[in-house]
């Protein structure tokens, strides 16, 4: 499982830190952010 997949799994589980990491990834336009 990739780190993005596990991040999405955590996000769907309702973990607030995962939401923060997703937002940061999008704001910083990190590689792969559009695939989220």
JORA-V750516 format. One record per residue. N is the residue number from 1. RES is the residue in one letter. SS is DSSP state (H for helix, E for strand, - for the rest). Layout:
BEGIN
N:RES:SS
N:RES:SS
END
This chain:
BEGIN
1:X:-
2:X:-
3:X:H
4:X:H
5:X:H
6:X:H
7:X:H
8:X:H
9:X:H
10:X:H
11:X:H
12:X:H
13:X:-
14:X:-
15:X:-
16:X:H
17:X:H
18:X:H
19:X:H
20:X:H
21:X:H
22:X:H
23:X:H
24:X:H
25:X:H
26:X:H
27:X:H
28:X:-
29:X:-
30:X:-
31:X:-
32:X:-
33:X:H
34:X:H
35:X:H
36:X:-
END
